[in-house]
Amino acid sequence: AALCNLSWDLAYAARLVQEGAVSVLRELLTRADASSGAGADDRNDEIYLQCVTALYNMAQGSGKTDEKLVEDGAVPLLESLLETTDPTILELACVALYNISTVEECDVQMVEDQVASCLMKVLLRFTPPLDAEGFEPDQTPMLLLVLGIFYDLTRKPENESALEAAGLAKACSRLVSSKGVPREVLGLCSKIIYNMSWE
């Protein structure tokens, strides 16, 4: 809880990253995962929320701070939190990944850390079924967030094969052909497909 509280001050959050906060958060998450079971789930959810909040705060710093987060292994920690059913934890993890993805020096390492396959699961979870009549209003913000991360990752041609292997182009094509696709989703999918078409 202390680490989470301290991270709200962005200047102090950057200092926490430099002093190895990611390893502390990794240890907390590992212990929470190991203690899963009867009665521990509520406590674990609180630990997950505090850890993801700290990572979210730390990822709002400078590009150098985000580079250090990636170097110290924050991306796999955030990936593990994407499997949650808690919408707050999921959103905070995705926003942290988005903030990191906007730093050009981080995107190749993010792809090497397998972020694409983890994000693809989230993208598919929020994609309406093929027979759906349209998009639910609460689906669009998460779709835009995940597509925004993918867009950032497609800016470098060296990421293309890993993103293609994860099924990104196919998923975007499916979204584009869905009934009632929101204009913003259509726009981001088109940009992603365009970026991935470079030779």
N, C-alpha and C positions, 0 to 999 in steps of 0.2 A: 504493500500500500504506500509506503514511503517513497519508493522509486516512482510510482505513478504520480503521486502528488508533486514531487520535485520536478517532474517532466513538464508540468504545465507552463513553467517559465522557460521560454524557448532558448534563451541564452544559457540557462542552466542545463536544459535538455541536451544542447550541443556538447557541453562539458561532460555530462553523463556518458554520452556516446564515446567520447575520446577516452574516458576512464574505464571503459569495458562493460557498460551496462548490458550489452547484448548477451554476454556470457551469464550474467546474473538472471536475466529473463529466461534464457534457455534452461537453466537449472530449475527455476520455478515451474516452468511448463513441463519439464521432464518429471518432476516430483508429482505434479498434479495428474499427469497421465498415468503414472504408476499407481496412484492411490484411487483410481476410478473404482467405483463400486457402491454398494448400499450406503447411503448417508453422506457419501463424499461428493456427490455430484453437485450439490448447491455450492459447497465451498469451492469446488473446482471451477464452476462457472464464474464465481467472483474472481478467482485467480486469473482465469483466461481474460476476463474483462479488464482487469487492472494491467495485465501484461500488454494486451493489444492497445489499450489507451496510452501506455507509455511509448510503445513503438509508433503509434499514430502521432503523438506529440513530437517525438524525436525526428520523424520523417518530414516535419514541417520546417526544418532548419535549412541551412545552406546546402549547396551542391556537395561541398566537401564533407559535411556531416552525413549526407545520404550515401556518399561513396564509402565512408567508414562503416556505416550500417551494413552495406552490402558486403564489404570486405570481412566484417565480423560475423556474417551468417544470419542477418535479420530476415532475409527473403525466405529461407526454409521455415523459419518460425512463423512468419505470416502465412505461408502456404498451409501449414498445419492447422491454422485457425480458420481457413476457408471452408473447412469441412463442418463447421458448426451449424446448428439449426437456429442459433440466436441471431436475429437480424441486426442487432447493434454491433455485436462482435464481428459479424461478416462485413458490415459497412465500414467499420473502422479499419479492418484489415485491408479491404480493397482501397480505401482512400490512402492509406499508408503506402501501398504498392503503387498507386497512381502517382503520388508525390515523388517516389523514388524513380519511377519510370520516366519522369520528365527530365531527369538529369542524364544527359547524353552519355556520360562515362559509365553509367550503371546498367544500361539496357542489355548489353551482351552478357554480362555476368548473371543478370536476372534470368535470361533464357537458358544459360548453362545450368542454373539452379532449378530447372524444370518448372518454372512458373507458368509456362504456357499450358501444360496439361492440367495443372491445378485450376487455373482460371477458366479453362474450357469447361470443366465440370460446373462452375458457377454460371457461366454463360448458358449452358444447356438447361440448367435448372430454371432459369428465368426466360427461356425461349418458349413461346406457346406451342402446344402440340400442333401437328400439321392440320388437323381437322378443326382447330379453334376458329372462332369467328373474328378474333382480333386480339389485341393486347390489353391486358388489365393495366389500369393506370399506375398501380404500384410496381409493375414490372419494369417500366421504362427507366427510372433513375438508376437501378442497379445495372441494367443492360448498358446504359450510357457510360457508367463508371468503368465497367469491365472492358467495353469496346474502346474507351479512351486509353486504357493501359495497353491494349493490343495495338492501337494506332501508334502509340509511342514506340512500341517494340518493333513495328514494321518500318521505322525510319532507316534502319541499317540493313543493307542487303545481306549481311552475314547471318542475320537472324531468320532469314526467309525459310530455309529448309526445315529448321526446328518448328517454326510456326505452322508450316504446311503439314508437317508430320503430326502435329497436334490436332489438325483438322480445322484450322482457322478459316481458310478460304471457303470450305464447304459450309461451315456454320454461318458465315456471313451471307453466302448465297441463299441459304435457307431462310434467314431473317428477311432478306430483301424480297423474297417471293411470298412471304407470309401475308395474310389478309390484315389490312388495317395497320401496317407497319408505321410507327410514328416517323415523321419527317427527319427528326434528329438522328434516330437509329439508322434510317436509310442513308443519311449523309455520311455517318461514320463508317458504316459497312462499305460504302462506295469508295471512300478514301483508303480503307484497309486493302480492299481488293486491288485498287490502283497501285498502291505501294508494293503489293506482292507480285504484281505483273511485271516488275522491272527485271530485265535480264542482266 
